[in-house]
């Protein structure tokens, strides 16, 4: 069968298998922001402090980080499809039992189980989409980032809506949605062949010896301090209802999704990959600094949260693409190594933000986040020569997107 050149293939014209994994990815990524609107209600009803409740993020992310080291070993032995289904199944169990818990420690524990399932799914999903999609690697990554953005956007909204009924509602809701995702994946994704060789658990750690991958990982680790400080600490400064917080972060997630797919490639083509990433990091650090200065002003904090989504979306897309292009290892290994490092940063930030907010003042977590994001920018600038080859590509490696009409997305949705 003849294939059109990747530059001539629309990123929206994809096989059903790609859309199946993308749909499951949307639901999987709901877990990141799902608990945002119910952090304060959980703290109030279970008599927990903000730092204790922030461990819902920490346990989830720290297990997710270390589990990234085994994802390649698992998928290379049982295949990508089975790995995706096992991951989704673990999330179903973890989220359901978190909703059935009666203490904060029980919820923290089951969120850790949830993180294991998410690691198996997330690391495999990116490689599965890249492998099955028509067109270029950049197009496949944009689809993945779009799914990520939609999931992050929908998570707080669903968490807020169900959280108005009970803090348990979002956990049970995700469990049901994950069952649907499992069925979609099981029936629409063809059985994937196993790789020719088994991946070692140590391969992601060995991959970090490569300067480009290690640099991007450290950048993401520092940047995630700001990312998860925004997620974990902001609900406590707003002191609003679950549905109100849900709608605020829904707006944030929508901005993230739009900028991931439509804004990032245009900036990349105009200014280059490294310039766009460092610019986005600087703007995000500036937003966190404004939030630190105006923590007591709800309108300012709300506007900053929503606007931050624009720069987070730009950064997510371009950094992920950089990892896939710069790492001289197999894509699943690169994804696992990168995710291991960046989620370590995300796991520390929520708890540290809660402690700083309790012990010092509510401004301190945002100041720390701003400093960490500036450090991330500094790391990327210092080792910029490692990525020079990416910006030497035509249009700095960006997609030829000028011919893609926004209506094409709607047309494709109608054809599905």
N, C-alpha and C positions, 0 to 999 in steps of 0.2 A: 504494500500500500504506500502511495506517495504522500509525503507530508509537506505542507507549505512551510516556507522559512519561518522561523520563530518570530521575526519582526512583522510578519504578515498575518499572524494568528491572533485573533482577539483573545484577551485574557478571560473574557466571559463565556467563550465557547469551549466548554470543558466537558469531559466525559462524566457520566453520572457518578462514577466512583470518586472523582475529585470533589463533587458537590456533597457526596455522602460524608466524606471525611471533614470537609469544611463545616457542614452542619453540626457534626459531632463536636468539632472544635469550638464552635460558638457556645455550645452548652457547657463544654469543659471549662472554658475561660470565664463563664459566669461565676465560678467558684472564687475567683480572685476578689471581686467586688461585692459578692453576695452578702457578706456579713457586715459590710460597712454601715448600712442603715440600722442594724440591730445591735451594734456594739454597746451603745448607751443603754438600751432596754435590758440587755443581758447583764450588764454591770449593775443596774439598779435592782433587777429582780433576783439575781443570784448573789447579791451583796459582794461584788468583786470590784477591785480597783481598775482604773484604765490600763495600767501596765499588765495586770493579770489578764484582762480581756484581750489585750493586744497579742497575747500568746496564741490566740486563734490564728493569727497570721504567722507567727514565728514557728509554731509546731508544723503547720502546713508547709511552709517554705523550706525549713531546714531539712525535713524528711524528703521533700521534693528535690532539693539540691543534691543530697547524697545518693538518692535513688537514681539520679541521672547517670551515675557511674555504671549502673547495671542495665540500663535500658538497651544499650547496644548488644550486650551479652544475651539478654533475653530474646530480643527480636531476631537476632542472627540464628537462634536455635529453634524458635517456634514460628517465625515468620511475622511480618508486620501486622497482618490482619488479626491474628490471634493475640498479639501483644496489645493492639488497640482495644480488643474486646475484653481482655483481662483487666486492663487499666480502667475501662468504663465500669466493669463489674465491681471492682474495688471501690470506686467512687460511689456507686449506688449504695453499697453496704455502709461505707464510712459516713456519708451524709445522712442516711436514715437513722443510724445509731446516734449520731450527734444530736439529731432532733429529738431522740428519745431520752437523752441524758437529763440528769437532775442536778448535777454540780458543774462548776466551771472547769474543774480538772478533767471530768469525763468528756466534755465537749472538746477540750484541747487535745486529748488523746485521740478521739475519733477524727478530728481535723488532721492529725498526723497521718492516720491511715488514708484519709482522703488525699493527702499530698503524695503518698506512694502511688496511688492509682493515677493521679494527674501526671506524675512524672513519666510513667509508662506510656500514657496516651500522648502527652505533648511532644516529647522527643521523637516519637515515632510518626506523629501526624505530619510534622513539617517535612520529614523525609518522604513520607507517602505521597503528599501533595506534589512535591517537587518531582518525584519519580513518575507520577501518573498524569501530570498536567501536560496539555499541549502548549507550545510556545516556549518562551525562554525561562530560565531560572528566576529572573527578576519578576516576571509575570506571576509565576507560581508563588513566590514569596509575598507579592502584593495580595494575592487571594488569601494566603494564610494570615497576613496582618489584618486584612479586612475582617476575617472571621474572629481574630483576636479582639479587634476593636468592638465589633458588634457584641461579642460575649461579655467583654468588660462593661459595655454600656448597658446591656440588658440585665446583668447581675444585680447592680444596685436598685434598678427599677423593680425587678421581681422581688428582691429582698425587702424593699420598702413596702410594696403592696401586700405581700404575705406577712411581713413583719407587723403591719397594723393589726392583724388578727392575733398573732402570737409570734414570739421570737423563734418558736419551733417551726413555723410555717415555711420559711425559706429553705431549711434543711430538707424537709419532706418534699418540697416542690422540686428541688434539684434532683433528688433521688428518682422521682417520677420522670423528669425530663431525661435523665441519663438512661433510663430503661428504654425510652423512645430512641435515643441516640444509638444504643446498642443494637436495636432492631434494624435501624436504618443502615448502620455499618455492616451488620451481618448479611443483609439481603442485597445491598447495592455495591459493596466493595468486593471485587473478585478475590479469590484466594491468592495471596501473593507468594511467589517462590522464595524459598529460603536463600540467603546469600551463600556464595561458594565456600566461604570460610566463616568460622565462629569468631565473634569479636570478644576480645579479652576485657575483663572489668578494668584493667589498668590502661587500656588504650586511650580513654578520654584524658587521663592524667598525663600520659606520655605526649598527647597532642598539645598540651599546654607548654611544652618545650619550644614550640614554634612561636617566635616573637609576635607575629601579627595576631594570632589567636589569643595569646596571653594578654596582649595589650588591650584588645577589645573586651576581653573578659574582665580585666581590672577596671576598665572604664565603666562597664555595665554594673559591676559591683558597687562602685561609688555612686553612680547615677541612681541606682535602685534605693539608696538611702533616702534620696529626695522623693522618689516615686512612692515608696511605701510609707514614708512619713506623711505625705499628703493623704494617702488612703486611710491610715490608721489613726492619726491624731486629729484631723479636721472634724470628724463627727463630734468629738468631745468639746471642741471650741465653739461649734455652732449651737449645740444644745437645742436641737430641733427634733421633731417627731420622725419616726422611721420613714414615712412616706415622703416627707419634705427632704430629708437627706438623700433618699433614693432618687428623687427627681433631679436634685443638684448633680449627683454623680452620673445620672443618666445623660445629662447635658454634657458633662465632661467626657463620657465615653463616646458620645456621638461625634464630638469634635475630634477625638482621638481616631475614630474610624475614618472619618472624612479626610483628615490630614494624612493618614497612613496611605490611603489609596490614591488620592487626587493631588494633594499638595506636595508630598515628599518627592515624587518623580519630577515634578516641574522645577522645584528648587535644585534638585540634583543636576538636572540638565543645564540649568542656568548658572549655578554657582559652584558645582562640583560636590562630590560626596562628603569629603572632609570638612569643607567650608559650611555645608548645610548642617552637618551633625554638630560641629562646635558652636555654630550660631544658635541651634535649637537648645543646646545645653546651657549656653549663656542666658538665653531668654527664660528658661525654666528656673535657673538659679535666681534670676532677678524677681520672678514671680514669688518664689519662696521667701525672698527677702522682704517683699511687700507684705506678704502674709504675716511675717514675723513682726513687722512694724505696726500692722493694723489688725492684729489678732482679735481685738475686741469689737471690730466693726464687721457685723455679719454681711452687709452688702458687698464690702470689699473682698472678704474671704470667698464668698460665693462666686463673684466675678472671676477672681483669680483661679479658683478650682476649674471652672469651665474653660477659661482661656488656656490654662496649663495643658489641657487635653490636646490642643493644636500642636504644641511643641513635643509632647510625649509621643504623639503619633508619628511625627517626622522622624524622631530619634529611633523609635522602635523599628520602623521599616528599613531605614538606611543602615543601622547597626547590624540588624539581622542579615541583610544582603551582604554587608561587608564580611561578616563571618563566613557565609557560604562561598564567597569569592576569594577571600584571602587565605583561608586555611588549606594547607597542602595535604589534607587527609580526607577520608570519606565523609560525606555530608552528615550521616547519623552520628559519627564520632565527633565531628566539629560541633554539631548542635548540642550533644550531651556535655561536652567539655565546657562550652560557653555557658550553657544553662546552669551547670554545677556552680561555676564561679559567681554568676550574677545573682542566683537565688540565695546564695550565702549572704550577700549584702542585703537583700530584701528580708531575710529572716531576722537579722539583727536589728534593723531599723525600727520596726513597730514597738518592740519592747523597750528599746533605748529611748524612743520618743515619749512613751508613756512615763518612764522613770524621770526624764528631764522635766516633763510637764508637771509631775507631782512634786518633785524635790526643788526645782528652781522656779520656773514660771511658765505659763502657757506659750510664751514666745520662743523659748529655747529650742524646742524640737524643730521649728521651721528654720531657725538660724543654722542649726547643725545640718539640716537637709541642704540648705543653700551652699554652705561651705563644701560639703561632700560633692555636690554637682559641679562646683567650680574646680575641685580637684580632678574630677573625671575629665573635664575639658582640658585641664593642664596635662594629664597623662596622654591624651590623644594628640595634643599639639606636639608634645616632646618626642613622640615616636611616630610622627606623621610620615616620615620617609618610607615606613614599612607598607604604606597603602598607596604609594604614588602610582603604581600600575593600574589601580582602579580608576583613578581620574584621568588616566591616559587613554581610556576607551572612548569611542565616539559618544558624544553627549555625556561624558563622565560616567558611562555605564547605565544611564537612565533609559527607561523604555521610550520607544517612539509612540507617544500617547496622543499626539496632536490629532490623529485621525479617529480616535476613539470617542464616540459620542456618548453622553450620559444616558441618552435614551436606550442605548444598547443593553444596559444593565436591566432595564425594565422589560425589553423584548426577550432577553434570555430567561428572565424569571417567568414570563408568560409561557415560554416554550417548555419549561420543566414539567 
